[in-house]
Amino acid sequence: MVEIKWTSNALEELDDIANYISKDSPKYAQILIKQIYEMISHLEQFPKFGRQVPEYNNPNLREILYKNYRIIYLIKQNHLEIISIIHGSRLLNL
């Protein structure tokens, strides 16, 4: 089982997503955030679950696509690091 760590940037992006969606529907925002956490929890058992990020030539930089969001993570030697969570329409800038 792999330990999952979050960057402060990824946590901030997730908070921004929740705040934006909650303007229209606090309930849906809560459901979406819960679902994103559930998707990420699968990485503990299956760290290579996501595909390689197409913009970068790094086999350890991966992403899970969930609804309209890209969950970007990096597989490191002793853990996995959630780097970014962005809407799919945005350009990835790591």
CYANA upper distance limits for C-alpha pairs under 8 A (distance plus 0.5 A):
  1 MET  CA     44 GLU  CA      5.75
  1 MET  CA     45 GLN  CA      5.74
  2 VAL  CA     43 LEU  CA      8.00
  2 VAL  CA     44 GLU  CA      5.19
  2 VAL  CA     45 GLN  CA      7.12
  2 VAL  CA     47 PRO  CA      7.68
  2 VAL  CA     78 ASN  CA      7.90
  2 VAL  CA     79 HIS  CA      6.12
  2 VAL  CA     80 LEU  CA      7.20
  3 GLU  CA     44 GLU  CA      6.82
  3 GLU  CA     78 ASN  CA      8.02
  3 GLU  CA     79 HIS  CA      5.40
  3 GLU  CA     80 LEU  CA      6.65
  4 ILE  CA     43 LEU  CA      8.35
  4 ILE  CA     44 GLU  CA      7.26
  4 ILE  CA     79 HIS  CA      6.46
  4 ILE  CA     80 LEU  CA      5.40
  4 ILE  CA     81 GLU  CA      6.35
  4 ILE  CA     82 ILE  CA      7.76
  5 LYS  CA     79 HIS  CA      7.61
  5 LYS  CA     80 LEU  CA      6.62
  5 LYS  CA     81 GLU  CA      5.25
  5 LYS  CA     82 ILE  CA      6.70
  6 TRP  CA     10 ALA  CA      6.89
  6 TRP  CA     11 LEU  CA      7.19
  6 TRP  CA     81 GLU  CA      6.03
  6 TRP  CA     82 ILE  CA      5.26
  6 TRP  CA     83 ILE  CA      7.16
  7 THR  CA     11 LEU  CA      7.00
  7 THR  CA     81 GLU  CA      7.41
  7 THR  CA     82 ILE  CA      6.64
  7 THR  CA     83 ILE  CA      6.11
  7 THR  CA     84 SER  CA      8.31
  8 SER  CA     12 GLU  CA      6.61
  9 ASN  CA     13 GLU  CA      6.66
  9 ASN  CA     83 ILE  CA      7.42
  9 ASN  CA     84 SER  CA      7.11
 10 ALA  CA     14 LEU  CA      6.67
 10 ALA  CA     82 ILE  CA      6.95
 10 ALA  CA     83 ILE  CA      5.87
 10 ALA  CA     84 SER  CA      4.90
 10 ALA  CA     85 ILE  CA      6.30
 11 LEU  CA     15 ASP  CA      6.69
 12 GLU  CA     16 ASP  CA      6.67
 13 GLU  CA     17 ILE  CA      6.72
 13 GLU  CA     84 SER  CA      7.52
 13 GLU  CA     85 ILE  CA      6.55
 13 GLU  CA     86 ILE  CA      7.53
 14 LEU  CA     18 ALA  CA      6.76
 14 LEU  CA     33 ILE  CA      8.01
 14 LEU  CA     85 ILE  CA      6.87
 15 ASP  CA     19 ASN  CA      6.64
 16 ASP  CA     20 TYR  CA      6.58
 17 ILE  CA     21 ILE  CA      6.70
 17 ILE  CA     29 ALA  CA      8.37
 18 ALA  CA     22 SER  CA      6.41
 18 ALA  CA     29 ALA  CA      5.67
 18 ALA  CA     30 GLN  CA      7.60
 18 ALA  CA     32 LEU  CA      8.47
 18 ALA  CA     33 ILE  CA      7.29
 19 ASN  CA     23 LYS  CA      7.09
 19 ASN  CA     29 ALA  CA      8.08
 20 TYR  CA     24 ASP  CA      8.35
 21 ILE  CA     25 SER  CA      6.57
 21 ILE  CA     26 PRO  CA      7.37
 21 ILE  CA     28 TYR  CA      7.75
 21 ILE  CA     29 ALA  CA      5.75
 22 SER  CA     26 PRO  CA      4.37
 22 SER  CA     27 LYS  CA      7.70
 22 SER  CA     28 TYR  CA      7.63
 22 SER  CA     29 ALA  CA      5.69
 22 SER  CA     30 GLN  CA      8.39
 25 SER  CA     29 ALA  CA      6.76
 26 PRO  CA     30 GLN  CA      6.75
 27 LYS  CA     31 ILE  CA      6.80
 28 TYR  CA     32 LEU  CA      6.54
 29 ALA  CA     33 ILE  CA      6.71
 30 GLN  CA     34 LYS  CA      6.69
 31 ILE  CA     35 GLN  CA      6.69
 32 LEU  CA     36 ILE  CA      6.71
 33 ILE  CA     37 TYR  CA      6.80
 34 LYS  CA     38 GLU  CA      6.77
 35 GLN  CA     39 MET  CA      6.73
 36 ILE  CA     40 ILE  CA      6.77
 36 ILE  CA     66 TYR  CA      7.90
 37 TYR  CA     41 SER  CA      6.62
 38 GLU  CA     42 HIS  CA      7.32
 39 MET  CA     43 LEU  CA      8.01
 39 MET  CA     66 TYR  CA      8.43
 40 ILE  CA     44 GLU  CA      8.25
 42 HIS  CA     46 PHE  CA      6.65
 42 HIS  CA     47 PRO  CA      8.28
 42 HIS  CA     49 PHE  CA      8.49
 43 LEU  CA     47 PRO  CA      4.94
 43 LEU  CA     48 LYS  CA      7.84
 43 LEU  CA     49 PHE  CA      7.07
 47 PRO  CA     75 ILE  CA      7.68
 47 PRO  CA     80 LEU  CA      7.87
 48 LYS  CA     62 ARG  CA      8.06
 49 PHE  CA     64 ILE  CA      8.12
 50 GLY  CA     62 ARG  CA      6.04
 50 GLY  CA     63 GLU  CA      5.43
 50 GLY  CA     64 ILE  CA      5.24
 50 GLY  CA     65 LEU  CA      8.37
 51 ARG  CA     62 ARG  CA      5.83
 51 ARG  CA     63 GLU  CA      6.01
 51 ARG  CA     64 ILE  CA      7.19
 52 GLN  CA     56 TYR  CA      8.50
 52 GLN  CA     58 ASN  CA      7.75
 52 GLN  CA     59 PRO  CA      6.37
 52 GLN  CA     60 ASN  CA      7.75
 52 GLN  CA     61 LEU  CA      6.43
 52 GLN  CA     62 ARG  CA      4.80
 52 GLN  CA     63 GLU  CA      6.78
 53 VAL  CA     57 ASN  CA      8.14
 53 VAL  CA     58 ASN  CA      8.13
 53 VAL  CA     61 LEU  CA      6.52
 53 VAL  CA     62 ARG  CA      5.56
 53 VAL  CA     63 GLU  CA      6.36
 53 VAL  CA     72 ILE  CA      8.26
 55 GLU  CA     92 LEU  CA      8.47
 56 TYR  CA     61 LEU  CA      8.13
 60 ASN  CA     74 LEU  CA      6.07
 60 ASN  CA     75 ILE  CA      5.51
 60 ASN  CA     76 LYS  CA      7.89
 61 LEU  CA     72 ILE  CA      7.78
 61 LEU  CA     73 TYR  CA      6.42
 61 LEU  CA     74 LEU  CA      5.06
 61 LEU  CA     75 ILE  CA      7.01
 62 ARG  CA     72 ILE  CA      6.34
 62 ARG  CA     73 TYR  CA      5.89
 62 ARG  CA     74 LEU  CA      6.66
 62 ARG  CA     75 ILE  CA      8.22
 63 GLU  CA     70 ARG  CA      6.77
 63 GLU  CA     71 ILE  CA      5.75
 63 GLU  CA     72 ILE  CA      4.88
 63 GLU  CA     73 TYR  CA      6.47
 64 ILE  CA     70 ARG  CA      6.41
 64 ILE  CA     71 ILE  CA      5.60
 64 ILE  CA     72 ILE  CA      7.21
 65 LEU  CA     69 TYR  CA      6.38
 65 LEU  CA     70 ARG  CA      5.33
 65 LEU  CA     71 ILE  CA      6.83
 66 TYR  CA     70 ARG  CA      6.92
 66 TYR  CA     71 ILE  CA      7.98
 68 ASN  CA     87 HIS  CA      6.23
 68 ASN  CA     88 GLY  CA      5.91
 68 ASN  CA     89 SER  CA      8.44
 69 TYR  CA     85 ILE  CA      7.13
 69 TYR  CA     86 ILE  CA      6.02
 69 TYR  CA     87 HIS  CA      4.91
 69 TYR  CA     88 GLY  CA      5.62
 70 ARG  CA     84 SER  CA      8.30
 70 ARG  CA     85 ILE  CA      6.05
 70 ARG  CA     86 ILE  CA      5.87
 70 ARG  CA     87 HIS  CA      6.69
 70 ARG  CA     88 GLY  CA      6.36
 71 ILE  CA     82 ILE  CA      7.89
 71 ILE  CA     83 ILE  CA      8.36
 71 ILE  CA     84 SER  CA      6.53
 71 ILE  CA     85 ILE  CA      5.05
 71 ILE  CA     86 ILE  CA      7.32
 72 ILE  CA     82 ILE  CA      6.61
 72 ILE  CA     83 ILE  CA      6.05
 72 ILE  CA     84 SER  CA      5.53
 72 ILE  CA     85 ILE  CA      6.60
 73 TYR  CA     80 LEU  CA      7.40
 73 TYR  CA     81 GLU  CA      5.91
 73 TYR  CA     82 ILE  CA      4.79
 73 TYR  CA     83 ILE  CA      5.62
 73 TYR  CA     84 SER  CA      7.46
 74 LEU  CA     80 LEU  CA      6.29
 74 LEU  CA     81 GLU  CA      5.68
 74 LEU  CA     82 ILE  CA      7.05
 74 LEU  CA     83 ILE  CA      7.40
 75 ILE  CA     79 HIS  CA      7.08
 75 ILE  CA     80 LEU  CA      5.12
 75 ILE  CA     81 GLU  CA      6.99
 76 LYS  CA     80 LEU  CA      6.02
 76 LYS  CA     81 GLU  CA      7.75
 86 ILE  CA     90 ARG  CA      7.29
 86 ILE  CA     92 LEU  CA      8.28
